[in-house]
Amino acid sequence: MAKKQNVITDPIRIGAAYIRVSTDGQMDLSPESQLDSILDYAKSHNIVIPKEYIFMESEGRSGKKAENRPQFQRMIATAKGKPKPFDCILVWKFSRFARNQDESTFYKGMLRKKLSIDVISISEPVLDGMYGRLIEMIIEWQDEFYSYNLAQDVTRGMKTKAENGGYQCRPPLGYRIPYHKATPEIVPEEAEIVRLIFDKYVNEKMSIYALTRYLNSLGLKTNRGNPFEKRSLEYILQNPSYAGRIRWNRTRNETKEVKDKSEWILS
């Protein structure tokens, strides 16, 4: 009679899933598809992922800075709990965990060395040990390099379009874009508000503060549906769009900080 062989299986581990969709045009799976793939991987590797440990960013969340990803921050805070809540974090790709290698190194170092929580890419398996970590770093460097080059290409394309008079930003009060890539058109009821603003400011010499109070007393709103305030009036009064010009690259996307005028593109 043949002897029964002992089957060695991996011990059951508790895992977490982190899911984020790329915002830079890279080929990507949908959040639902990423989760399905992660759960399939977990099942085949004896990893249990409770629902409360599924951290999914809303679409459009950039991966460049961890501070801009609330679910990532919630996952890290949860990972620091005592006793240790989970043994590993599963991601579809390492680039979903972070696109900034400095931040990736920081958070992975903290998770692995201080909390004994591993970070696993289900589609980019690497070997254990230092050689595997080296391969992982190369993968992350390639992702960051790709993201940087793509951002530069997009910026160059947008700059060229702006210099050629192409419109590529939200139109100011009084205009709307009726469909994708269309030329802005006038919104009559909003245009009346713009004319009122310039008339009161230029012809009646009304101060911005007085004009703000006046517009709000009439119940008028900005194109975002908000009451008028000093900065929204200054934006309108200083906007070259009302003189038929295109302005681009005025503010930084991340902070909305106004750049030096030498960096603006006017056409």
Secondary structure, DSSP 8 states (H G I E B T S, - for coil): ------------EEEEEEE---SSS-----HHHHHHHHHHHHHHTTEE--GGGEEE--TT--SS-GGG-HHHHHHHHHHT-SS---SEEEESSHHHH-S-HHHHHHHHHIIIIIS--EEEESSS---SHHHHHHHHHHHHHHHHHHHHHHHHHHHHHHHHHHHTT---S---TTEE--STT---EE-HHHHHHHHHHHIIIIIS---HHHHHHHHHHTT---TTS----HHHHHHHHT-GGGGT--EE--B-TTT--B--GGG-EE-
